[in-house]
Amino acid sequence: MLRRLFRQSSTYALANVAAKLSGVALLAFYGDPEILSTADFGFLGGLNAVMMFGLLIAGVGLPLGILRFASNPALSPADREAVPVTALTLAVISGAVFLAVGLALAEAAAGVFLESSGRAEVMRWLVVFIGFKVVSDVSYTVLRQRERVGAFALLGTAEAALMVAAVIAFLLDGQGLAGVMKGYALSAAAMALVVTPMLLTRVPRRIRWGLVGPMMAFGVPLIASGLAARFLNLGDRYLIIYLLDAEAAGAYEWAARFGGVVNSFLVQSFVLAFTVLGLKSLDETGSPDLHRQAFRHFSALAGWMVLGLGLFVADVSRLLTDVPAYIETEGLVVLIAGGFAFYGLYYVVVNVLYAAGRTRAVAASVSAAAALNLVLNLVLIPTVGIAGAAVATLVSYAVLAVVTARTAQASTPADYPWRALAYVVALTAGLWLVAAPTAGWDLPARLAARAGLALAYLPGLWLLGVYGPEDLARARDLVRRREHGGSTPGPSEER
């Protein structure tokens, strides 16, 4: 099972690399104030939050409902087969209602989120994006549930490429922020019109209205937890706009785009695979062994990625922009990326609650973390500026992971390797602090020194005991089995 998790996560990650590289191409345009002003880039960060909130509300918890009900052994085969089209029907209804209400309220929403009701066009395109994306997400989720990783990755990459091409075209046409939202909307609409017919040709066209109640009972509480989680991720954008200004939000959004590499490349790739395999593992064995193993491996990999971002993000930013406020954000990037690393660990431990159907407990823990995040932002942003928002994000995600793990103990006790996590945090922070004085060095010397520190992370894991001789033996067994066709499992194999 662990090998399936690694294989599927790697495939998702490759797709996310393509999407992220496309996003870097967009940063070259976002970083030019003549194409998109710093203030509008700050507003874009806020609109991304609005999009995520809207998707959660319009999606009524359907993605996780599909994952849970389509593979739930307690349901009859006929009911499980009816889950995709039942969910699709609900998504079409919900998306249409959201679209109608959103278009009617576009001017008012522009006044709230863009400080000008005259920019209603931006909000209209945003609502169109949400309406179509809710529908296409059903098809994507069915692919995940059926472990059709390659098809999911291919379609996701195509959608990202289409979105980037459309956004760049509209930006070069001088359409500014409205053009960005139009590019989002057109790509979502195009993919919905492609993937929905594909789904309908591959699943029984059967609706079971009796599934609607249980799916809503499972999914609706997740709206609250999802809104709170998105506030943890994105809510600080509007707090920065209101407590400071849109230009400050633009600088923070730049840092968040790079810190979000951990989220988009590692966390989301991992979650796409682990949410499915973790639920199946608990259904099949009742043991959280996969969760314990994933906790340690994810911690080690996330720590290395956070360190790498902190070491090299300033030099990458210099290639994309000459705006000092964007370039001087490497400290923010480390904090934001660290927060996302804890977010990934949260997904490991919350999977146990999903398996137990304890979605209300999930909503309670995430809501508490969001409340903590709000308080920290309100205290720290006025005193230390946008760095306060980054600190609030890191602390809130760390608390969320710990509290959720403790809550999940009542359902399925799991001895997570917290000591290994502490060592990873200490190693990452220590190497980053060692690198700090090299910021003023000449480019060749700086890159050489920082590359050396990035490589030092690997033996550091061994010296601190995060990995040991038994892991080396396990790796040798795996290589040996692959050399002999992989048909003879050894006693030290990790499932």
C-alpha positions in Angstrom: 0.0 0.0 0.0 2.9 2.4 0.8 4.4 1.7 -2.7 1.0 2.5 -4.3 0.8 5.7 -2.3 4.3 6.7 -3.4 3.6 5.7 -7.1 0.3 7.6 -7.3 1.6 10.6 -5.3 4.6 10.8 -7.7 2.3 10.8 -10.7 0.1 13.5 -9.3 3.3 15.5 -8.4 4.6 15.3 -12.0 1.3 16.8 -13.2 1.5 19.4 -10.5 5.1 20.3 -11.6 3.7 21.0 -15.1 1.0 23.1 -13.6 3.3 24.9 -11.3 5.8 25.7 -14.1 2.9 27.2 -16.0 2.1 29.2 -12.9 5.7 30.5 -12.8 5.2 31.7 -16.4 2.3 33.7 -15.1 4.4 35.2 -12.4 6.6 36.8 -15.1 3.5 38.7 -16.2 2.1 39.3 -12.7 5.5 40.7 -11.7 5.3 43.4 -14.3 3.4 46.4 -12.9 2.6 47.6 -16.4 0.6 44.5 -17.1 -0.9 43.9 -13.6 -0.5 46.5 -10.9 0.8 45.5 -7.5 -2.6 46.4 -6.0 -4.5 44.2 -8.5 -2.1 41.4 -7.8 -3.0 41.8 -4.1 -6.7 41.8 -5.0 -6.1 38.6 -7.1 -4.9 36.9 -3.9 -8.1 37.8 -2.2 -10.2 36.6 -5.2 -8.4 33.3 -5.0 -9.8 33.0 -1.5 -13.3 33.9 -2.8 -13.0 31.2 -5.4 -12.1 28.6 -2.9 -14.9 29.6 -0.6 -17.4 29.6 -3.4 -16.3 26.1 -4.6 -16.8 24.7 -1.1 -20.2 26.1 -0.8 -21.4 25.2 -4.3 -19.7 21.8 -4.1 -21.7 20.8 -0.9 -19.0 18.4 0.2 -19.4 16.2 -2.9 -15.8 15.3 -3.6 -15.1 13.6 -0.2 -18.7 12.2 -0.3 -17.8 10.5 -3.6 -14.6 9.1 -2.2 -16.3 7.7 0.9 -19.5 6.3 -0.6 -18.2 4.9 -3.9 -15.9 2.5 -2.0 -17.9 2.0 1.2 -18.3 -1.7 1.7 -21.5 -1.1 3.8 -23.3 0.0 0.6 -24.7 -2.4 -2.0 -22.8 -2.7 -5.3 -25.8 -1.0 -7.0 -25.7 1.9 -4.6 -21.9 2.3 -5.1 -22.3 2.3 -8.9 -24.9 5.0 -8.6 -22.7 7.4 -6.6 -21.0 9.2 -9.6 -24.2 10.2 -11.5 -26.1 11.0 -8.3 -23.2 13.3 -7.3 -23.1 14.8 -10.8 -26.8 15.6 -10.7 -26.4 17.4 -7.4 -23.4 19.3 -8.7 -25.2 20.5 -11.8 -28.1 21.7 -9.6 -25.9 23.4 -7.0 -23.6 25.0 -9.7 -26.6 26.4 -11.6 -28.1 27.9 -8.4 -24.7 29.4 -7.4 -24.2 30.8 -10.8 -27.6 32.5 -10.9 -27.2 34.0 -7.4 -23.6 35.1 -8.0 -24.4 36.9 -11.3 -27.2 38.8 -9.6 -25.0 39.9 -6.8 -21.9 40.7 -8.9 -22.0 44.4 -8.4 -22.4 44.2 -4.7 -19.6 41.6 -4.4 -17.3 43.8 -6.4 -17.9 46.7 -4.0 -16.9 44.4 -1.1 -14.0 42.5 -2.5 -12.6 45.0 -5.0 -13.6 48.2 -3.3 -15.5 49.3 -6.5 -18.9 48.1 -7.7 -17.8 49.2 -11.2 -15.5 46.1 -11.4 -18.5 43.7 -11.5 -17.2 42.1 -14.6 -14.4 40.6 -12.6 -16.8 39.0 -10.2 -19.1 37.7 -13.0 -16.2 35.7 -14.6 -15.3 34.4 -11.1 -18.8 33.1 -10.6 -18.8 31.5 -14.0 -15.5 29.7 -13.1 -17.1 28.3 -9.9 -20.3 27.1 -11.6 -18.4 25.0 -14.2 -15.6 23.9 -11.9 -18.1 22.3 -9.4 -19.4 20.2 -12.2 -16.0 19.1 -13.6 -14.8 18.3 -10.1 -17.2 15.3 -10.0 -15.4 13.7 -12.9 -12.0 14.4 -11.5 -13.0 12.9 -8.2 -14.3 9.7 -9.8 -11.0 9.3 -11.5 -9.2 9.6 -8.1 -11.6 7.1 -6.5 -10.9 4.6 -9.2 -7.2 5.3 -9.0 -7.0 6.4 -12.7 -4.0 8.6 -11.8 -2.7 9.0 -15.3 -6.0 10.2 -16.7 -6.4 12.6 -13.8 -2.9 14.0 -14.2 -3.3 14.4 -18.0 -6.6 16.2 -17.8 -5.4 18.4 -14.9 -2.3 19.4 -16.9 -4.4 20.2 -19.9 -6.7 22.4 -17.9 -3.8 24.2 -16.3 -2.1 24.8 -19.7 -5.4 26.1 -21.2 -5.9 28.4 -18.2 -2.4 29.8 -18.4 -2.6 30.4 -22.1 -5.9 32.2 -21.8 -4.8 34.4 -18.9 -1.6 35.4 -20.7 -3.6 36.2 -23.9 -6.1 38.4 -22.0 -3.3 40.1 -20.0 -1.4 41.0 -23.1 -4.7 42.3 -24.5 -4.7 44.8 -21.7 -7.7 43.3 -19.8 -6.0 43.2 -16.5 -7.7 41.5 -13.5 -10.9 40.9 -15.5 -8.8 39.1 -18.1 -7.3 36.8 -15.4 -10.7 35.8 -14.2 -11.9 35.4 -17.8 -9.1 33.0 -18.4 -10.0 31.0 -15.3 -13.6 30.8 -16.4 -13.0 29.8 -20.0 -10.7 27.0 -19.0 -13.1 25.6 -16.4 -16.0 25.7 -18.8 -14.0 24.0 -21.6 -12.9 21.2 -19.3 -16.4 20.7 -17.8 -17.7 20.2 -21.4 -15.0 17.6 -22.0 -14.8 15.5 -18.9 -18.6 15.3 -18.1 -19.5 13.4 -21.3 -16.4 11.2 -20.7 -17.8 10.3 -17.2 -21.2 9.6 -18.5 -19.9 7.1 -21.0 -17.9 5.2 -18.3 -20.3 4.8 -15.4 -23.9 3.5 -15.1 -26.3 6.4 -15.7 -28.2 5.7 -12.5 -29.4 8.1 -9.9 -30.3 6.9 -6.4 -32.1 9.6 -4.6 -31.9 7.6 -1.4 -28.1 8.4 -1.4 -28.7 12.2 -1.4 -29.5 12.3 2.4 -26.5 10.3 3.6 -24.2 12.1 1.2 -25.4 15.5 2.4 -25.2 14.4 6.0 -21.5 13.4 5.4 -20.6 16.4 3.2 -22.4 19.4 4.5 -20.4 19.5 7.8 -17.3 19.5 5.6 -18.4 22.8 4.1 -17.8 24.4 7.5 -14.5 22.7 8.0 -13.5 23.5 4.4 -14.4 27.2 4.8 -12.3 27.3 8.0 -9.5 25.5 6.2 -9.6 27.9 3.3 -9.6 30.8 5.7 -6.4 29.4 7.2 -4.9 29.2 3.7 -6.2 32.4 2.1 -8.2 34.5 4.5 -5.2 36.6 5.5 -5.1 38.2 2.1 -8.2 40.4 2.9 -7.0 41.0 6.4 -3.8 42.4 5.0 -5.8 44.6 2.5 -8.0 46.0 5.3 -5.4 46.3 8.0 -2.5 47.5 5.7 -3.2 48.0 1.9 -3.5 46.2 -1.4 0.2 46.8 -2.2 1.2 44.9 1.0 -1.2 42.2 0.0 0.6 42.0 -3.4 4.0 41.4 -1.7 2.4 38.7 0.5 0.7 37.1 -2.4 4.1 36.8 -4.2 5.6 35.0 -1.2 2.5 32.8 -0.9 2.8 31.8 -4.6 6.3 30.4 -3.8 5.4 29.1 -0.4 2.5 27.4 -2.0 4.8 25.2 -4.0 4.8 22.9 -1.0 1.0 22.9 -1.1 0.5 22.4 -4.8 3.5 20.1 -5.6 3.8 18.1 -2.4 0.7 18.4 -0.2 -2.0 18.2 -2.9 -0.2 15.5 -4.8 0.0 13.5 -1.6 -3.6 14.2 -0.6 -5.0 13.2 -4.0 -3.5 9.7 -3.4 -3.6 9.3 0.3 -7.3 10.3 0.9 -8.3 7.4 -1.3 -5.6 4.8 -0.2 -5.8 5.8 3.5 -9.6 5.2 3.6 -9.2 1.9 1.7 -6.4 0.8 4.0 -8.5 1.4 7.1 -11.5 -0.3 5.6 -9.4 -3.4 4.7 -7.2 -3.8 7.7 -8.5 -1.4 10.5 -4.8 -0.6 11.2 -3.3 2.9 10.9 0.1 1.5 9.9 0.0 3.3 6.6 -0.8 6.5 8.3 2.2 6.2 10.7 4.6 5.5 7.8 3.2 8.3 5.7 3.6 10.7 8.6 7.3 10.2 8.9 8.1 10.1 5.2 6.0 13.2 4.5 7.6 15.1 7.4 11.1 14.4 6.0 10.3 15.3 2.4 8.3 18.4 3.3 11.2 19.7 5.5 13.6 19.4 2.6 11.3 21.2 0.3 10.7 24.0 2.8 14.5 24.4 3.2 15.1 24.4 -0.6 12.5 27.1 -1.1 14.0 29.3 1.5 17.5 28.8 0.1 16.8 29.7 -3.5 13.6 31.6 -3.8 15.2 35.1 -3.8 17.4 34.3 -6.8 14.4 32.8 -8.7 12.4 35.9 -7.9 15.1 38.1 -9.4 14.7 36.2 -12.7 11.0 37.1 -12.8 10.7 40.6 -11.5 12.7 43.7 -10.4 10.2 44.8 -7.8 12.1 44.9 -4.5 8.9 44.1 -2.5 8.6 40.8 -4.3 12.3 39.8 -4.2 12.7 40.5 -0.4 10.2 37.8 0.8 12.3 34.7 1.3 11.7 34.7 5.1 8.0 34.9 4.4 8.3 32.0 2.0 9.9 29.8 4.6 7.1 30.5 7.1 4.3 30.0 4.6 5.8 26.8 3.2 6.3 25.5 6.8 2.6 26.1 7.4 1.7 24.0 4.4 4.0 21.2 5.5 1.9 21.0 8.7 -1.2 21.1 6.5 0.0 18.0 4.8 0.5 16.2 8.1 -3.1 17.3 9.1 -4.4 15.4 6.1 -2.6 12.2 7.3 -4.3 12.3 10.7 -7.7 13.6 9.6 -8.1 10.6 7.3 -8.9 8.5 10.3 -11.8 10.8 11.2 -13.1 10.6 7.6 -13.0 6.8 7.8 -15.0 6.9 11.0 -17.5 9.4 9.5 -16.7 12.0 12.2 -17.1 15.0 9.9 -18.5 17.1 12.7 -15.3 16.6 14.7 -13.3 17.6 11.6 -15.4 20.8 11.3 -14.9 21.6 15.0 -11.1 21.3 14.9 -10.6 23.2 11.7 -13.0 26.0 12.9 -11.0 26.3 16.1 -7.7 26.6 14.1 -9.3 29.2 11.9 -10.4 31.2 14.9 -6.9 31.0 16.3 -5.6 32.2 12.9 -7.9 35.2 12.9 -6.9 36.3 16.4 -3.2 35.9 15.6 -3.6 37.9 12.3 -5.5 40.7 14.0 -2.7 40.9 16.7 0.3 40.4 14.5 -0.4 42.2 11.2 -0.7 45.7 12.7 2.4 45.2 14.8 4.9 43.3 12.5 3.2 43.7 9.1 2.8 40.9 6.6 5.3 38.7 8.5 2.6 38.5 11.2 0.3 36.8 8.7 2.9 34.2 7.8 3.6 33.4 11.5 -0.1 33.1 12.1 -0.4 30.6 9.2 2.5 28.5 10.5 1.3 28.4 14.1 -2.4 27.7 13.1 -1.6 24.8 10.8 0.8 23.3 13.4 -1.9 23.5 16.1 -4.5 22.0 13.7 -2.3 19.0 13.0 -1.7 18.3 16.6 -5.3 18.8 17.8 -6.7 16.7 15.0 -4.3 13.9 15.8 -5.4 13.9 19.4 -9.0 13.9 18.4 -8.5 11.0 16.0 -7.0 8.9 18.8 -10.5 8.1 20.1 -11.4 6.5 16.7 -8.2 4.7 15.9 -5.2 5.0 18.2 -2.0 5.6 16.3 1.5 6.1 17.5 2.7 8.9 15.2 6.4 9.6 15.2 6.3 13.1 16.8 10.0 12.9 17.8 11.0 12.5 14.1 8.9 15.5 13.2 10.6 17.6 15.9 14.0 16.6 14.5 12.9 17.5 11.0 11.7 21.0 12.2 15.0 21.6 14.1 17.1 20.5 11.2 15.2 22.6 8.6 15.3 25.7 10.8 19.0 25.2 11.8 20.2 24.9 8.2 18.1 27.9 7.1 19.7 30.0 9.9 23.1 28.9 8.9 22.4 30.0 5.3 21.1 33.5 6.3 24.5 35.2 6.4 25.2 34.1 2.8 22.4 36.4 1.4 25.0 39.2 0.7 27.6 37.0 -1.0 28.3 37.0 -4.7 26.0 34.8 -6.7 28.3 31.8 -7.4 29.5 31.6 -3.8 26.0 32.0 -2.5 24.5 29.3 -4.7 27.4 26.9 -3.9 27.1 27.4 -0.2 23.3 27.0 -0.2 23.4 24.0 -2.4 25.8 22.4 0.1 23.4 23.2 2.9 20.5 21.7 1.0 22.5 18.4 0.5 23.5 18.4 4.2 19.9 17.9 5.0 20.0 14.3 3.9 22.8 13.0 6.2 21.2 15.2 8.9 18.1 13.0 8.8 20.3 10.0 9.4 22.4 11.6 12.2 19.3 12.7 14.1 17.7 9.2 13.8 14.8 10.2 11.6 16.0 7.3 9.4 18.1 4.4 10.6 19.7 1.1 9.6 16.3 -0.7 9.4 15.2 1.8 6.7 18.4 1.1 4.7 17.7 -2.6 4.9 14.1 -2.1 3.8 15.3 0.0 0.8 17.8 -2.8 -0.1 15.0 -5.4 0.1 12.9 -3.3 -2.2 15.7 -2.9 -4.8 16.5 -6.6 -4.6 12.9 -7.6 -5.2 12.6 -5.3 -8.2 15.7 -6.7 -9.7 14.1 -10.2 -9.3 10.7 -9.2 -10.7 9.2 -8.0 -7.4 7.5 -11.3 -6.7 8.9 -12.2 -3.3 8.1 -9.9 -0.5 10.5 -9.7 2.3 9.7 -9.6 6.1 10.7 -5.9 6.3 8.5 -4.7 3.5 6.3 -1.7 4.3 2.8 -2.2 3.2 
